[in-house]
């Protein structure tokens, strides 16, 4: 995949401070996401113009070199989540986002005068901020996905909220079953193992955010199948 970093770095270095108004996005999330983090895609489809307006507003903003890591995390997580919902709804009704050909790699998102993909946002931008917790804030629309936060991520609280998102995901028995002898982990940990310096680093990360049993170097780790069916259960 051709790197978009030169373009993004140019934008960042030549950009200017911009204020992000999250009012409309927060209202959208409140109206279309349940208290359990489930998107009402039927309702979103009826209000697609509202979502299109929100994604266009995100695309007009260019994070620049003066932004803190927290500001960048909040912006790009919101950008990703809004655009993946938009992509799915444009093909709705479907059983899974995997029914959209090359859903994560297709360059259909407007940004900086060009087009980027969800993969570009995740792999070339967010992962380079070196915070594995972002994987538990990104919504894949799937049953095995982290749930969608019902309010926007904001720079002032994103570090706290990423900790909550990670803990919630790790302590959800439908996604992880943690035990000292055998631990069944989400495939997310297998897919993004390179985001941890070592197995010991991943173990420490899991133990820090899990609320119950802990794992150790001798724990047998099994990765659970990822259920890509659309997250519709309220």
Secondary structure, 3 states (H helix, E strand, C coil): CCCCHHHHHHHHHHCCCCCCCCHHHHHHHHHHECCCCCECHHHHHHCHHHHHHHHHHHHCCCCCCCCCHHHHHHHHHHHHHHHHHHHHHCCCCCCEHHHCCCCCCCCCEEECCEEECHHHHHHHHHHHHCCHHHHHCCCCCECCCCCCCCCCCCCCCHHHHHHHHHHHHHCCCCCCECCCCEEEECHHHHHCHHHCCCHHHHHHHHHHHCCCCCCCCCCEEEECCCCCEECCCC
